[in-house]
Amino acid sequence: MTNFMFISGMVSKLSPTDYVGFTFFVGCMAMMAASAFFFLSLSQFDKKWRTSVLVSGLITFIAAVHYFYMRDYWAAFGESPTFFRYVDWVLTVPLMCVEFYLILKIAGAKQSLLWKMIIYSLIMLVTGYFGEVVDTANASIWGAVSGLAYFAIVYEIWLGEASKLAKAAGGNVLAAHKILCWFVLVGWSIYPLGYMMGTTGWYNGIVPAGNIDVVYNIADAINKIGFGLVIYTLAVKSQTN
Ligand SMILES: *C/C=C(C)/C=C/C=C(C)/C=C/C1=C(C)CCCC1(C)C
């Protein structure tokens, strides 16, 4: 145990070459700052947009709390805090699905769309957890099931019901929806890559092995804060229109 910080009151140091520890630390601060920003901006929005921005703040706030735990875990054990990652994802990814529903509500999005997206995301994450932690011998099978659920989300927002609603809404909502679609397609694809780096399967010759916490941490910052800012910008624009 070389690189301690604060663990339940214990004080120790963070090595200057510990990039994983560093990005966990910066992650805490970035998620906290983003949460403060979203929460403090709430009063400027009318009721229609307030919930969306509130959810943006909840996503980064939940992540901030998990980052505090993950930072400590990494400092104490020098291992990936996989459990905390998945708890974080299980709470924040469905909330990102809620954001799609909330911005599409003006075009008549139904609750069935919301539940469909939430269920896909839960299947994606629970099967991913099984492959990464519970039944690692079958990581490639669990990963494939998880990947299917991921594609279902991608399909839904790019080509399915959600995309039709976005087109019907048009204007700022359509523009924001498009950007969020790219977040899901490109930003989220980093996570399955990390999964392949950390588990054993047919893909091991293609994807390098290694600690990918730095990559996850950067991806989280982009996907959670960036995603939230798209919603925030949409709310600001729609308000002055
Ligand atoms: C803020 C956290 C986010 C946006 C996390 C997203 C996580 C994923 C899109 C994870 C996807 C996975 C697969 C598609 C297959 C392998 C297992 C997972 C869970 C890593």
PDBQT file of the ligand as one rigid body, heavy atoms in Angstrom, charges set to zero:
ROOT
HETATM    1  C1  LIG A 301     -21.548   7.444 -16.824  1.00  0.00    +0.000 C 
HETATM    2  C2  LIG A 301     -21.432   6.114 -17.185  1.00  0.00    +0.000 C 
HETATM    3  C3  LIG A 301     -21.759   5.568 -18.407  1.00  0.00    +0.000 C 
HETATM    4  C4  LIG A 301     -22.310   6.408 -19.520  1.00  0.00    +0.000 C 
HETATM    5  C5  LIG A 301     -21.551   4.166 -18.569  1.00  0.00    +0.000 C 
HETATM    6  C6  LIG A 301     -21.846   3.447 -19.654  1.00  0.00    +0.000 C 
HETATM    7  C7  LIG A 301     -21.537   2.079 -19.712  1.00  0.00    +0.000 C 
HETATM    8  C8  LIG A 301     -21.696   1.257 -20.799  1.00  0.00    +0.000 C 
HETATM    9  C9  LIG A 301     -22.267   1.759 -22.081  1.00  0.00    +0.000 C 
HETATM   10  C10 LIG A 301     -21.277  -0.132 -20.682  1.00  0.00    +0.000 C 
HETATM   11  C11 LIG A 301     -21.415  -1.063 -21.631  1.00  0.00    +0.000 C 
HETATM   12  C12 LIG A 301     -20.952  -2.470 -21.628  1.00  0.00    +0.000 C 
HETATM   13  C13 LIG A 301     -21.079  -3.180 -22.835  1.00  0.00    +0.000 C 
HETATM   14  C14 LIG A 301     -21.775  -2.601 -24.027  1.00  0.00    +0.000 C 
HETATM   15  C15 LIG A 301     -20.559  -4.561 -23.023  1.00  0.00    +0.000 C 
HETATM   16  C16 LIG A 301     -19.591  -4.985 -21.953  1.00  0.00    +0.000 C 
HETATM   17  C17 LIG A 301     -20.078  -4.621 -20.592  1.00  0.00    +0.000 C 
HETATM   18  C18 LIG A 301     -20.308  -3.122 -20.403  1.00  0.00    +0.000 C 
HETATM   19  C19 LIG A 301     -21.237  -3.031 -19.203  1.00  0.00    +0.000 C 
HETATM   20  C20 LIG A 301     -18.970  -2.463 -20.067  1.00  0.00    +0.000 C 
ENDROOT
TORSDOF 0
